[in-house]
């Protein structure tokens, strides 16, 4: 009978113990707390005499933002605010879980450090939105509470191989989304939101680098298992973190938010295909030697998958055209 260690078979357990060394080496991708930005570095300081003027300038800078961009910034903020669900899921990875909540193991330290950095993203965007007066904050708060209540899944079954594929994909996706929001904000004359979004995107880029390195090490240690896990994740599709977003009086909320993001070019089906292509190339899936049987078929499938998604992206781009207005409670029931 095959023995198990930490909830996984003995062979994979050996690989995961080796992976901990890779995680330890890349804890450097978390910044020291005293060296990283905090929301108060960007936002009005209400402890100073000039706080009224600071808020006035923030509001003036936000005047040119379109309703479509407000919808996407709100959706991105809610996605970041649901962080407790994401940390809980990450901490379920078999063989790497932080069983005590205070473990000194590299993956536990990474998970807590990653969470601490990510927490700032929702906090700064929430405060920015609150101060602008441009969105219905109660509707936003209700949506956030629903999302956290509804939960989150990576559809990985607790498999760390699949978990690192998902996080590699999603960190790159959020980097793209925040960066594009920042560019649109700058074009609309909001320099503060541009700086906020660029800073968040920079964090996401570091986190993306770490998760890609973690899975790259898995590819080196267990190429067959890595390719099969990658195939399985792509067959089930990478769902967005906020896919369970809803509101009792706003059905189909996530789908409409995603459609607006597609429409204004913040995060699109083409971006999805680009990320897939990037990961296939970064992990050199095509160049893995010696695969046979099911693993070889998975390798071939993955190497041709981006092309299929690029074709799909062209069709979705047409679907996203603003032929029908979409109403959002977040922006006081206005249509975009």
Backbone bond lengths (Angstrom), bond angles and torsions (degrees), N, CA, C in turn:
res aa  C-N    CA-C-N  psi(-1)  N-CA   C-N-CA  omega(-1)  CA-C   N-CA-C  phi
1 X - - - 1.475 - - 1.517 109.93 -
2 X 1.331 117.04 133.16 1.460 121.58 -176.61 1.522 110.47 -71.26
3 X 1.307 116.56 130.44 1.460 120.32 179.46 1.512 109.92 -78.73
4 X 1.317 114.86 156.47 1.464 119.90 177.19 1.509 109.43 -123.36
5 X 1.344 115.02 149.40 1.453 121.98 177.01 1.515 107.48 -132.24
6 X 1.321 116.20 124.08 1.465 120.99 176.75 1.522 112.67 56.83
7 X 1.348 116.25 33.56 1.454 119.68 174.06 1.512 115.50 85.54
8 X 1.330 118.67 3.66 1.461 121.31 177.63 1.519 108.44 -131.17
9 X 1.335 117.42 164.86 1.455 119.33 -178.54 1.528 110.48 -65.39
10 X 1.330 115.81 160.07 1.461 120.96 -170.89 1.524 112.24 -61.12
11 X 1.343 117.58 -38.17 1.469 119.96 -178.55 1.532 110.80 -64.62
12 X 1.324 116.15 -46.54 1.462 118.97 179.95 1.521 110.99 -67.09
13 X 1.329 116.69 -31.86 1.456 119.75 177.39 1.526 111.11 -60.81
14 X 1.331 116.33 -40.65 1.469 119.74 177.41 1.528 110.46 -61.80
15 X 1.329 116.37 -40.72 1.467 120.73 179.64 1.523 110.37 -65.49
16 X 1.329 117.04 -40.74 1.455 120.34 -178.81 1.522 111.26 -68.54
17 X 1.335 117.12 -33.62 1.466 118.67 175.68 1.524 110.60 -65.58
18 X 1.320 116.38 -38.13 1.463 120.08 176.10 1.528 110.62 -67.67
19 X 1.333 116.22 -36.02 1.465 120.82 179.66 1.521 111.22 -62.94
20 X 1.327 117.50 -32.49 1.466 120.62 178.42 1.521 110.98 -56.94
21 X 1.333 117.47 -32.88 1.465 120.14 177.40 1.523 110.73 -64.68
22 X 1.335 115.57 -39.82 1.471 120.16 177.88 1.523 110.42 -64.88
23 X 1.330 116.96 -41.96 1.459 120.75 178.60 1.524 110.20 -61.93
24 X 1.339 115.94 -43.61 1.471 120.01 -179.85 1.517 111.10 -60.48
25 X 1.333 116.85 -41.03 1.464 120.83 -179.49 1.516 112.16 -65.22
26 X 1.322 116.85 -25.32 1.470 120.35 -174.76 1.523 114.23 -107.10
27 X 1.322 116.16 11.78 1.465 118.84 170.69 1.528 110.75 -61.92
28 X 1.332 115.96 -17.45 1.468 121.33 176.34 1.532 111.63 -60.60
29 X 1.338 116.92 -20.98 1.458 120.11 -179.96 1.522 112.52 -77.19
30 X 1.330 117.19 -3.62 1.461 121.55 167.14 1.520 107.67 -95.00
31 X 1.309 116.92 132.44 1.465 119.85 -177.39 1.526 111.18 -84.24
32 X 1.336 117.77 148.89 1.462 119.97 174.44 1.532 110.37 -58.02
33 X 1.321 116.83 140.34 1.467 121.02 -175.68 1.522 111.27 -56.10
34 X 1.315 117.99 -41.30 1.467 120.61 -176.99 1.525 113.16 -74.37
35 X 1.343 116.88 -9.30 1.463 120.09 -177.32 1.524 113.03 -105.01
36 X 1.313 117.66 -10.54 1.464 120.47 -174.28 1.531 109.95 -96.18
37 X 1.322 116.66 155.98 1.459 120.59 -179.65 1.534 111.05 -69.10
38 X 1.308 114.79 154.31 1.456 122.49 174.37 1.538 108.65 -125.61
39 X 1.336 118.23 155.31 1.460 120.29 -178.33 1.519 113.89 -52.15
40 X 1.328 117.18 -37.60 1.470 119.77 -177.61 1.525 112.63 -66.26
41 X 1.340 117.50 -15.49 1.465 119.93 176.64 1.531 111.68 -68.92
42 X 1.334 117.27 -21.05 1.457 121.84 -176.12 1.529 113.16 -108.57
43 X 1.317 116.79 -29.75 1.462 121.35 -167.83 1.525 112.57 -93.35
44 X 1.333 117.72 160.59 1.475 120.87 177.97 1.523 111.78 -53.88
45 X 1.311 115.16 140.96 1.464 121.52 179.75 1.525 108.64 -97.52
46 X 1.314 116.36 102.54 1.465 120.59 -175.80 1.522 112.60 -74.26
47 X 1.333 117.78 -1.33 1.464 121.25 177.17 1.522 111.89 -90.32
48 X 1.341 117.10 -1.96 1.461 120.65 -179.20 1.527 110.24 -105.97
49 X 1.327 115.36 161.10 1.463 120.04 179.52 1.523 112.40 -66.75
50 X 1.323 116.80 -23.88 1.462 119.47 -175.93 1.509 114.82 -93.82
51 X 1.338 117.54 19.93 1.460 119.45 -173.99 1.529 112.93 -65.23
52 X 1.323 117.52 -32.29 1.463 119.72 -179.76 1.525 110.32 -64.27
53 X 1.309 116.32 -43.97 1.457 120.37 178.26 1.523 111.86 -65.28
54 X 1.329 116.18 -36.35 1.469 119.73 178.80 1.536 110.80 -63.58
55 X 1.318 116.10 -42.45 1.466 119.05 178.87 1.524 110.41 -68.10
56 X 1.344 116.31 -38.78 1.463 119.34 178.47 1.528 110.65 -60.06
57 X 1.326 117.28 -43.30 1.471 120.20 179.63 1.530 110.89 -66.50
58 X 1.331 117.00 -37.64 1.470 119.63 177.18 1.524 109.98 -60.75
59 X 1.334 116.06 -44.25 1.462 119.73 -178.42 1.528 111.62 -68.63
60 X 1.307 116.55 -37.65 1.467 119.62 178.29 1.524 110.38 -63.57
61 X 1.324 116.88 -40.27 1.457 120.51 179.55 1.515 113.00 -64.79
62 X 1.335 116.79 -27.28 1.463 121.12 -176.70 1.521 113.47 -87.74
63 X 1.321 117.53 -4.66 1.466 120.49 -173.51 1.525 113.08 -61.70
64 X 1.313 118.02 -32.09 1.470 120.49 -173.88 1.506 115.53 -86.72
65 X 1.334 118.10 -1.90 1.466 119.94 -178.16 1.526 110.57 -71.70
66 X 1.323 116.40 137.79 1.461 121.53 179.60 1.519 110.69 -77.54
67 X 1.329 116.20 158.22 1.461 119.99 175.77 1.527 111.03 -59.39
68 X 1.310 117.35 -35.95 1.467 120.13 178.62 1.526 110.99 -61.46
69 X 1.326 116.31 -41.93 1.463 118.56 179.41 1.525 110.72 -69.45
70 X 1.344 117.91 -36.78 1.460 119.61 176.10 1.528 110.50 -58.71
71 X 1.322 116.87 -43.07 1.470 120.80 179.69 1.524 110.50 -58.84
72 X 1.319 116.50 -44.48 1.469 119.57 -176.44 1.525 110.97 -71.11
73 X 1.328 117.62 -40.44 1.467 119.81 178.16 1.527 109.97 -62.86
74 X 1.335 117.26 -40.93 1.462 119.73 177.07 1.526 110.52 -62.75
75 X 1.324 117.24 -46.58 1.462 120.38 179.42 1.516 112.40 -60.57
76 X 1.322 116.60 -40.03 1.470 120.71 177.32 1.526 110.65 -65.60
77 X 1.339 116.08 -40.46 1.460 119.51 179.20 1.526 111.30 -63.75
78 X 1.332 117.06 -44.93 1.456 120.62 179.22 1.526 110.69 -61.82
79 X 1.317 116.53 -38.98 1.468 121.08 176.34 1.520 110.57 -57.86
80 X 1.327 116.75 -43.95 1.466 120.78 -179.63 1.522 111.37 -70.54
81 X 1.329 117.73 -34.32 1.454 121.31 -177.70 1.530 112.90 -68.69
82 X 1.331 117.03 -20.06 1.468 120.28 -179.39 1.523 112.10 -83.40
83 X 1.311 116.34 22.98 1.463 121.97 -175.78 1.533 113.88 -54.77
84 X 1.340 120.49 -37.48 1.472 118.24 -179.84 1.527 113.07 -54.28
85 X 1.337 116.74 -37.95 1.462 119.99 178.90 1.522 111.02 -65.18
86 X 1.335 116.49 -38.03 1.460 120.14 -176.76 1.528 110.72 -70.17
87 X 1.336 116.87 -42.15 1.454 119.01 179.59 1.525 110.60 -64.88
88 X 1.321 116.77 -40.18 1.461 120.01 178.38 1.521 111.04 -58.76
89 X 1.331 116.13 -43.24 1.463 120.36 -179.83 1.519 111.07 -67.41
90 X 1.318 117.20 -43.40 1.460 120.83 179.64 1.522 110.74 -61.13
91 X 1.311 116.48 -35.00 1.461 121.03 -177.25 1.528 112.67 -77.27
92 X 1.337 117.32 -1.50 1.458 121.25 176.77 1.518 112.87 -93.77
93 X 1.317 118.50 -1.86 1.458 120.71 -177.49 1.527 110.05 -60.04
94 X 1.308 116.06 120.68 1.462 121.52 -175.31 1.525 111.02 -63.39
95 X 1.318 115.03 132.38 1.458 119.88 178.92 1.505 113.76 86.49
96 X 1.342 116.79 -12.58 1.462 120.04 -178.90 1.525 111.94 -127.96
97 X 1.317 117.17 1.72 1.461 120.86 -174.08 1.528 111.73 -65.19
98 X 1.331 114.42 148.36 1.468 121.36 174.79 1.531 107.16 -89.56
99 X 1.323 115.90 89.16 1.462 120.55 -172.40 1.520 113.16 -66.85
100 X 1.322 117.40 -27.62 1.467 120.49 -176.22 1.518 113.10 -98.57
101 X 1.316 117.00 -18.79 1.462 120.51 -175.44 1.508 113.68 86.67
102 X 1.334 117.06 -10.95 1.465 121.14 -179.82 1.535 110.56 -135.23
103 X 1.313 116.17 20.35 1.468 120.45 -176.63 1.519 111.41 -60.31
104 X 1.325 115.72 148.27 1.466 121.11 177.19 1.518 111.67 -95.78
105 X 1.315 117.40 5.97 1.469 120.37 177.67 1.524 109.54 -64.28
106 X 1.334 117.17 147.72 1.474 119.87 -175.44 1.525 114.49 -54.00
107 X 1.344 118.16 -43.21 1.456 118.87 -177.26 1.518 111.08 -68.21
108 X 1.332 117.38 -35.55 1.463 120.47 176.99 1.519 110.44 -65.25
109 X 1.323 116.41 -42.08 1.462 120.15 178.33 1.521 110.42 -65.13
110 X 1.328 116.85 -39.09 1.458 119.72 177.42 1.529 110.14 -62.63
111 X 1.324 117.55 -48.36 1.455 121.66 -176.18 1.528 111.38 -58.78
112 X 1.311 116.85 -44.56 1.475 119.56 -179.45 1.524 110.86 -70.31
113 X 1.333 116.83 -40.31 1.460 119.98 178.92 1.519 112.11 -66.26
114 X 1.328 116.07 -40.94 1.470 121.21 176.82 1.522 110.27 -61.39
115 X 1.333 116.36 -45.07 1.458 120.87 179.46 1.528 111.20 -61.27
116 X 1.323 116.53 -42.73 1.471 120.65 -179.24 1.521 111.01 -62.68
117 X 1.328 116.90 -38.16 1.465 119.24 178.42 1.523 111.10 -72.35
118 X 1.328 117.43 -41.89 1.453 121.06 -177.97 1.531 112.33 -66.44
119 X 1.323 117.29 -32.23 1.459 120.92 -178.15 1.531 111.81 -55.31
120 X 1.320 116.35 -34.33 1.459 120.59 -177.20 1.526 112.48 -64.80
121 X 1.332 117.00 -26.78 1.460 120.87 -175.21 1.525 111.26 -66.49
122 X 1.333 116.34 -50.16 1.461 118.96 177.73 1.514 111.94 -64.86
123 X 1.328 115.63 -37.55 1.464 120.08 -177.29 1.524 111.83 -63.46
124 X 1.323 117.53 -44.88 1.465 119.40 -176.79 1.527 110.85 -72.28
125 X 1.335 117.73 -38.63 1.455 119.82 -179.89 1.532 110.87 -68.97
126 X 1.338 117.03 -38.67 1.462 120.17 177.77 1.531 110.57 -60.73
127 X 1.327 116.15 -47.51 1.474 119.47 -177.51 1.519 111.05 -65.97
128 X 1.316 116.78 -40.84 1.464 120.85 176.96 1.526 110.15 -58.22
129 X 1.330 117.09 -50.08 1.459 120.90 -179.15 1.526 111.43 -61.51
130 X 1.306 116.76 -41.42 1.462 121.71 179.20 1.529 110.86 -59.82
131 X 1.319 116.52 -43.73 1.463 120.16 -176.17 1.525 112.80 -73.08
132 X 1.331 117.65 -25.79 1.468 118.89 -178.85 1.525 111.88 -71.22
133 X 1.336 117.57 -28.73 1.460 120.41 -176.02 1.514 113.57 70.63
134 X 1.324 117.91 15.57 1.457 121.54 -173.85 1.520 114.01 -96.07
135 X 1.335 117.53 -9.36 1.458 119.16 -177.69 1.519 109.87 -130.47
136 X 1.329 115.69 159.63 1.461 122.61 178.53 1.524 107.63 -81.91
137 X 1.324 116.78 96.06 1.454 120.54 -172.09 1.525 111.93 -65.80
138 X 1.333 118.00 -31.81 1.463 117.50 179.21 1.528 110.61 -66.44
139 X 1.326 116.98 -40.62 1.467 119.73 176.99 1.528 110.50 -62.82
140 X 1.331 116.46 -38.61 1.463 121.48 177.45 1.527 110.31 -63.62
141 X 1.326 116.11 -45.19 1.468 120.68 -178.48 1.524 111.78 -65.09
142 X 1.323 116.54 -38.77 1.467 120.31 177.81 1.527 110.01 -63.31
143 X 1.325 116.81 -42.91 1.461 120.44 178.71 1.525 111.12 -61.90
144 X 1.331 116.60 -42.59 1.462 120.53 178.88 1.517 111.20 -61.13
145 X 1.338 115.98 -43.70 1.459 119.01 -179.56 1.526 111.07 -64.59
146 X 1.323 116.25 -40.70 1.463 119.56 176.47 1.533 110.77 -59.45
147 X 1.320 116.84 -45.64 1.465 120.27 -176.57 1.523 111.26 -60.91
148 X 1.326 116.79 -44.64 1.464 119.50 -179.55 1.525 110.22 -68.42
149 X 1.324 117.79 -37.79 1.474 120.95 176.44 1.529 111.43 -64.37
150 X 1.330 116.19 -38.99 1.466 120.14 -177.61 1.528 112.34 -70.45
151 X 1.328 116.43 -28.64 1.451 120.31 177.50 1.513 113.51 94.13
152 X 1.314 114.35 -168.58 1.462 121.51 -173.82 1.518 108.48 -159.41
153 X 1.315 116.52 141.78 1.460 120.06 174.23 1.519 109.89 -141.83
154 X 1.329 115.23 142.59 1.462 120.92 173.91 1.528 110.90 -90.30
155 X 1.354 116.53 -1.47 1.469 121.08 -175.05 1.523 111.66 55.87
156 X 1.326 114.84 39.49 1.456 119.76 -176.77 1.518 113.68 -108.62
157 X 1.332 116.47 -5.58 1.446 119.75 -179.61 1.519 114.28 61.05
158 X 1.327 117.27 21.62 1.454 120.58 -177.45 1.516 114.20 78.24
159 X 1.335 116.97 5.43 1.471 121.40 -179.74 1.527 109.09 -76.91
160 X 1.354 118.53 118.84 1.463 119.27 -178.13 1.525 113.35 -63.78
161 X 1.332 117.93 -30.33 1.465 119.77 176.00 1.528 109.18 -56.71
162 X 1.326 115.65 -52.48 1.468 120.75 -178.29 1.523 110.96 -68.07
163 X 1.333 116.49 -35.62 1.460 119.67 179.48 1.513 112.10 -60.82
164 X 1.337 117.23 -40.80 1.464 119.92 -179.03 1.522 112.34 -74.89
165 X 1.331 116.78 -26.93 1.469 119.26 172.79 1.528 109.04 -65.67
166 X 1.335 115.40 -46.95 1.462 119.88 -179.32 1.525 111.36 -60.52
167 X 1.333 117.15 -48.68 1.462 119.25 -176.48 1.521 111.52 -67.70
168 X 1.332 117.95 -34.83 1.466 120.24 175.60 1.518 110.09 -60.10
169 X 1.334 115.68 -44.08 1.460 121.20 -178.93 1.527 110.53 -66.51
170 X 1.327 116.28 -48.00 1.452 119.83 -173.18 1.529 113.30 -72.50
171 X 1.312 117.64 -35.28 1.472 117.93 177.56 1.526 110.08 -64.39
172 X 1.325 116.78 -38.30 1.467 119.05 176.70 1.537 110.51 -67.37
173 X 1.329 116.58 -38.21 1.465 120.39 179.53 1.522 111.25 -64.55
174 X 1.334 117.34 -44.17 1.462 119.15 -179.76 1.520 111.05 -69.65
175 X 1.321 117.09 -33.02 1.466 119.89 174.60 1.529 110.26 -59.25
176 X 1.312 115.94 -46.61 1.464 120.86 -179.70 1.524 110.70 -63.16
177 X 1.330 116.72 -45.61 1.466 120.76 -177.09 1.524 111.61 -62.73
178 X 1.329 117.24 -48.08 1.466 119.60 -179.82 1.529 111.71 -65.83
179 X 1.318 116.30 -40.87 1.467 119.47 180.00 1.524 111.08 -62.03
180 X 1.328 116.70 -42.34 1.466 119.83 -179.91 1.526 111.75 -69.67
181 X 1.334 117.45 -36.00 1.470 119.26 173.93 1.527 110.05 -59.93
182 X 1.328 116.35 -42.59 1.459 120.60 179.01 1.517 112.85 -60.77
183 X 1.321 116.58 -40.63 1.466 120.32 179.19 1.520 111.41 -65.22
184 X 1.328 116.36 -42.21 1.464 119.88 178.43 1.525 111.11 -66.75
185 X 1.337 116.44 -37.23 1.464 120.00 177.58 1.520 110.45 -63.32
186 X 1.314 116.64 -42.26 1.465 120.22 179.08 1.530 110.72 -62.49
187 X 1.335 116.16 -41.95 1.465 119.73 178.84 1.519 111.75 -62.90
188 X 1.349 116.03 -29.49 1.468 120.78 -179.92 1.523 111.91 -88.47
189 X 1.320 118.27 1.03 1.453 121.45 176.13 1.516 115.88 93.18
190 X 1.334 118.13 11.15 1.465 121.05 -179.22 1.530 109.77 -102.72
191 X 1.324 116.09 88.57 1.453 121.28 -178.61 1.518 113.17 -67.66
192 X 1.339 116.94 -32.16 1.462 119.86 -179.99 1.523 111.21 -66.18
193 X 1.339 117.29 -47.96 1.461 119.52 179.08 1.519 110.58 -63.46
194 X 1.326 117.08 -35.20 1.467 119.14 176.73 1.524 110.35 -59.23
195 X 1.345 117.09 -46.25 1.468 120.84 -179.16 1.533 110.95 -64.30
196 X 1.323 116.16 -40.70 1.465 120.07 179.72 1.524 110.20 -61.92
197 X 1.326 116.12 -49.59 1.463 120.13 -177.42 1.522 111.52 -65.66
198 X 1.324 117.12 -38.33 1.464 120.22 179.26 1.527 110.87 -65.31
199 X 1.321 116.72 -37.94 1.464 120.56 179.30 1.520 111.40 -67.65
200 X 1.327 116.41 -40.55 1.462 120.17 176.61 1.528 109.72 -64.19
201 X 1.328 116.62 -44.80 1.466 120.52 -179.72 1.525 111.32 -60.29
202 X 1.317 116.81 -35.67 1.467 120.45 178.38 1.531 110.73 -64.68
203 X 1.326 116.91 -41.40 1.465 120.15 175.08 1.522 110.96 -60.11
204 X 1.330 115.59 -46.92 1.463 119.84 -178.28 1.528 111.03 -60.96
205 X 1.321 116.86 -34.37 1.466 120.31 179.34 1.529 110.98 -64.54
206 X 1.339 116.84 -40.38 1.469 119.71 177.61 1.525 110.70 -65.43
207 X 1.313 116.15 -42.55 1.467 119.99 -179.65 1.523 110.68 -65.73
208 X 1.328 115.96 -40.10 1.467 120.16 175.90 1.523 110.67 -58.12
209 X 1.323 116.41 -45.76 1.469 120.47 -179.32 1.526 111.03 -57.63
210 X 1.324 116.05 -41.96 1.471 119.90 -178.63 1.526 111.04 -64.96
211 X 1.319 117.62 -50.69 1.462 119.75 -176.27 1.529 111.09 -64.83
212 X 1.327 117.24 -35.63 1.466 118.93 177.02 1.527 110.94 -65.77
213 X 1.324 116.96 -37.82 1.464 120.12 177.32 1.522 111.27 -66.93
214 X 1.332 117.00 -38.46 1.469 119.83 177.97 1.533 110.20 -59.28
215 X 1.340 115.44 -48.20 1.468 117.39 -177.60 1.530 111.24 -73.19
216 X 1.304 118.10 -30.61 1.461 119.86 176.19 1.521 110.68 -59.27
217 X 1.338 116.02 -38.03 1.462 119.90 177.55 1.527 110.11 -66.88
218 X 1.330 117.96 -36.83 1.457 120.73 176.84 1.529 110.37 -63.54
219 X 1.332 116.70 -41.28 1.471 120.68 177.22 1.522 110.04 -58.35
220 X 1.317 117.40 -41.09 1.467 121.33 179.88 1.531 111.54 -67.53
221 X 1.335 116.91 -39.49 1.465 121.08 -175.00 1.528 112.72 -82.52
222 X 1.326 116.46 -34.22 1.463 121.21 -174.85 1.524 109.53 -144.50
223 X 1.339 117.72 70.85 1.469 119.97 -174.23 1.526 113.44 -58.96
224 X 1.316 117.94 -39.43 1.460 119.86 -178.91 1.530 110.96 -65.84
225 X 1.336 116.19 -48.45 1.465 119.74 179.27 1.521 112.08 -62.78
226 X 1.338 116.59 -36.85 1.461 120.96 -179.57 1.522 111.35 -65.34
227 X 1.322 116.61 -44.81 1.463 120.72 -178.22 1.531 110.68 -66.37
228 X 1.325 116.82 -40.70 1.467 119.77 178.95 1.526 110.92 -65.82
229 X 1.333 117.24 -39.18 1.463 120.42 177.96 1.528 110.77 -65.70
230 X 1.316 117.24 -41.40 1.468 122.10 178.73 1.524 109.38 -62.21
231 X 1.318 116.24 -44.86 1.472 119.82 178.24 1.528 110.93 -59.43
232 X 1.333 116.54 -46.62 1.462 120.26 -177.67 1.521 111.48 -62.00
233 X 1.338 116.68 -40.35 1.460 119.52 179.49 1.520 111.34 -64.79
234 X 1.311 117.31 -39.84 1.458 119.96 -178.35 1.521 111.76 -74.58
235 X 1.324 117.50 -30.00 1.467 119.54 176.75 1.523 111.42 -69.09
236 X 1.331 116.04 -33.84 1.465 119.40 177.27 1.520 112.18 -86.10
237 X 1.331 116.25 -6.91 1.461 125.75 -179.97 1.519 111.19 70.47
238 X 1.322 114.07 147.07 1.461 121.22 178.27 1.530 107.40 -85.87
239 X 1.314 117.05 109.06 1.461 119.72 179.06 1.523 110.18 -83.15
240 X 1.297 116.20 147.55 1.450 120.78 179.64 1.539 110.14 -71.36
241 X 1.339 117.81 148.20 1.468 120.15 -176.85 1.527 113.74 -56.40
242 X 1.339 116.94 -34.14 1.465 120.22 -175.88 1.525 112.66 -98.40
243 X 1.332 117.46 23.28 1.466 120.09 -175.12 1.524 113.14 -63.39
244 X 1.344 118.65 -20.60 1.463 121.76 178.65 1.536 112.32 -94.62
245 X 1.319 115.65 14.78 1.459 120.99 176.18 1.520 110.17 -62.76
246 X 1.345 116.40 134.04 1.456 118.72 174.50 1.531 110.34 -156.98
247 X 1.320 115.01 -179.02 1.463 123.10 -179.20 1.523 104.83 -161.00
248 X 1.334 118.12 132.50 1.470 119.62 -174.59 1.530 112.75 -52.47
249 X 1.320 116.07 -37.64 1.454 120.14 -175.09 1.529 112.04 -102.09
250 X 1.311 117.01 15.63 1.467 121.05 -176.39 1.523 109.36 -142.29
251 X 1.338 118.62 67.12 1.467 121.50 -176.11 1.528 112.52 -65.18
252 X 1.332 115.87 151.50 1.460 120.56 179.04 1.505 113.60 67.87
253 X 1.333 116.46 26.51 1.463 121.27 -170.78 1.529 112.73 -62.07
254 X 1.325 117.09 -48.70 1.460 118.70 -176.87 1.525 111.47 -62.11
255 X 1.324 116.87 -43.66 1.457 119.79 -179.01 1.514 112.49 -60.81
256 X 1.338 116.69 -38.08 1.466 119.92 -179.79 1.531 110.93 -72.82
257 X 1.329 116.55 -39.57 1.470 120.27 174.77 1.526 110.54 -59.52
258 X 1.342 117.04 -44.76 1.459 120.93 179.97 1.526 110.94 -64.43
259 X 1.332 116.16 -34.26 1.459 120.21 179.43 1.531 110.87 -67.43
260 X 1.323 116.60 -39.46 1.463 120.32 177.08 1.527 110.33 -66.34
261 X 1.335 117.52 -40.96 1.464 120.92 177.49 1.527 110.58 -60.70
262 X 1.325 116.83 -39.28 1.470 121.71 176.72 1.526 109.86 -65.45
263 X 1.317 115.80 -44.43 1.461 121.68 -175.12 1.524 111.97 -60.40
264 X 1.344 117.99 -42.36 1.467 120.06 -175.81 1.534 112.58 -97.58
265 X 1.340 115.78 5.54 1.459 119.72 172.78 1.515 115.65 79.36
266 X 1.341 117.59 21.22 1.462 120.20 178.81 1.527 110.98 -78.05
267 X 1.322 116.21 -49.05 1.466 120.76 173.26 1.515 107.31 -146.67
268 X 1.327 116.68 121.28 1.453 121.84 -169.84 1.522 111.96 -125.57
269 X 1.324 114.63 169.09 1.467 119.81 175.31 1.525 110.85 -61.58
270 X 1.324 116.89 -31.22 1.464 119.32 176.09 1.525 110.57 -66.45
271 X 1.331 117.03 -37.99 1.463 119.92 175.51 1.526 110.64 -59.72
272 X 1.336 116.73 -40.38 1.464 121.60 177.57 1.524 109.90 -57.70
273 X 1.331 115.83 -47.92 1.467 120.45 179.28 1.527 111.36 -64.72
274 X 1.330 116.16 -39.78 1.474 120.25 178.56 1.530 111.27 -61.51
275 X 1.341 116.42 -41.62 1.461 120.10 -179.63 1.525 110.13 -64.78
276 X 1.323 116.54 -45.32 1.460 120.20 178.00 1.524 110.82 -57.77
277 X 1.324 116.21 -47.49 1.472 120.19 179.67 1.520 110.78 -60.85
278 X 1.326 116.71 -41.34 1.462 120.83 179.87 1.527 110.86 -61.85
279 X 1.325 117.91 -45.58 1.458 120.91 -177.71 1.525 111.81 -67.23
280 X 1.325 116.96 -39.50 1.469 120.43 176.93 1.530 109.98 -59.69
281 X 1.317 115.92 -40.56 1.464 120.07 179.84 1.524 111.76 -74.97
282 X 1.328 117.15 -42.28 1.466 120.93 -177.77 1.523 110.67 -61.28
283 X 1.328 116.96 -42.58 1.460 120.95 -179.62 1.526 112.15 -87.50
284 X 1.336 116.00 2.97 1.470 122.27 176.96 1.529 111.17 50.51
285 X 1.320 115.58 49.67 1.458 120.50 -178.46 1.527 110.91 -59.78
286 X 1.324 116.64 -41.36 1.461 120.23 -178.81 1.526 111.58 -63.85
287 X 1.338 116.92 -31.97 1.458 120.70 -175.09 1.521 115.41 -89.32
288 X 1.337 118.51 3.38 1.468 119.97 178.80 1.520 108.85 -68.73
289 X 1.317 117.98 120.61 1.466 119.74 -175.74 1.528 112.26 -86.76
290 X 1.319 114.81 157.61 1.456 120.53 166.84 1.504 117.57 77.04
291 X 1.315 119.45 9.63 1.458 120.01 178.57 1.524 110.19 -76.69
292 X 1.317 116.30 147.25 1.457 120.40 179.75 1.523 109.38 -143.03
293 X 1.316 115.54 168.17 1.450 121.03 175.87 1.521 113.30 57.85
294 X 1.328 116.08 -133.11 1.464 121.71 -176.55 1.524 112.05 -60.97
295 X 1.334 117.05 -37.54 1.465 120.27 -179.60 1.520 111.24 -65.86
296 X 1.331 117.36 -38.98 1.465 120.83 178.02 1.529 110.48 -65.70
297 X 1.323 116.52 -38.88 1.460 120.07 177.20 1.534 110.66 -65.16
298 X 1.327 116.26 -40.05 1.459 120.52 177.83 1.525 110.33 -63.61
299 X 1.318 116.85 -40.66 1.469 121.76 178.24 1.526 110.62 -58.74
300 X 1.325 116.09 -46.58 1.464 120.79 179.49 1.523 110.98 -63.96
301 X 1.312 116.27 -42.49 1.470 121.48 179.37 1.522 111.20 -59.38
302 X 1.325 116.72 -47.08 1.461 121.24 -177.54 1.518 111.65 -65.05
303 X 1.316 116.38 -38.82 1.468 119.41 -176.24 1.528 112.48 -70.81
304 X 1.319 117.67 -19.91 1.465 119.94 178.44 1.511 114.00 -104.67
305 X 1.337 116.81 -0.95 1.464 120.03 -171.05 1.523 113.24 -71.74
306 X 1.323 117.83 -38.09 1.466 119.99 -177.88 1.523 111.32 -59.64
307 X 1.327 117.10 -37.77 1.459 120.61 179.52 1.524 110.85 -59.32
308 X 1.335 115.92 -40.47 1.471 119.68 178.28 1.522 110.55 -64.81
309 X 1.327 117.08 -39.43 1.461 120.10 -178.93 1.531 111.81 -71.32
310 X 1.308 117.72 -31.66 1.466 119.82 176.31 1.530 110.29 -63.55
311 X 1.331 116.77 -39.05 1.465 119.44 177.49 1.526 110.56 -65.97
312 X 1.332 115.99 -40.66 1.459 120.11 178.35 1.525 111.04 -64.79
313 X 1.315 116.75 -36.79 1.461 121.50 -179.12 1.519 111.47 -60.61
314 X 1.314 117.10 -37.44 1.462 120.36 179.06 1.526 111.03 -62.98
315 X 1.341 116.21 -38.77 1.469 119.03 179.70 1.527 111.20 -71.14
316 X 1.338 116.71 -39.12 1.463 120.14 179.96 1.523 111.81 -67.43
317 X 1.315 116.58 -31.38 1.459 120.42 178.40 1.519 110.51 -61.20
318 X 1.318 116.18 -39.26 1.461 119.92 177.76 1.522 110.76 -67.70
319 X 1.341 116.73 -39.61 1.455 121.66 -178.95 1.520 111.95 -63.90
320 X 1.334 116.41 -29.86 1.462 120.84 -176.13 1.519 113.49 -80.96
321 X 1.313 117.38 -2.76 1.464 119.39 -179.49 1.531 109.83 -61.57
322 X 1.334 116.76 141.33 1.479 120.80 -171.67 1.523 114.07 -76.54
323 X 1.345 116.17 60.63 1.463 119.53 177.67 1.531 111.34 -77.29
324 X 1.336 115.24 -28.98 1.468 120.50 -178.62 1.523 108.57 -126.92
325 X 1.343 116.57 134.28 1.448 120.25 179.44 1.523 111.92 -70.78
326 X 1.324 116.64 145.20 1.454 123.16 178.46 1.524 108.16 -115.59
327 X 1.328 116.91 124.90 1.461 122.34 -175.91 1.520 110.75 -98.20
328 X 1.343 116.16 138.62 1.460 121.49 -178.88 1.527 110.29 -132.18
329 X 1.325 116.11 128.73 1.449 120.19 174.93 1.531 110.86 -63.82
330 X 1.333 116.93 -29.03 1.468 120.90 179.78 1.524 111.86 -53.54
331 X 1.332 117.06 -33.41 1.461 120.79 -177.82 1.536 109.91 -113.12
332 X 1.339 113.80 40.99 1.464 121.44 175.09 1.525 112.74 60.24
333 X 1.344 114.82 41.00 1.471 122.57 174.50 1.539 113.46 65.04
334 X 1.303 116.52 22.56 1.466 118.56 173.13 1.532 109.39 -78.85
335 X 1.315 115.99 155.93 1.463 122.02 179.77 1.516 110.06 -102.47
336 X 1.293 116.32 146.99 1.471 121.41 176.25 1.518 109.76 -123.52
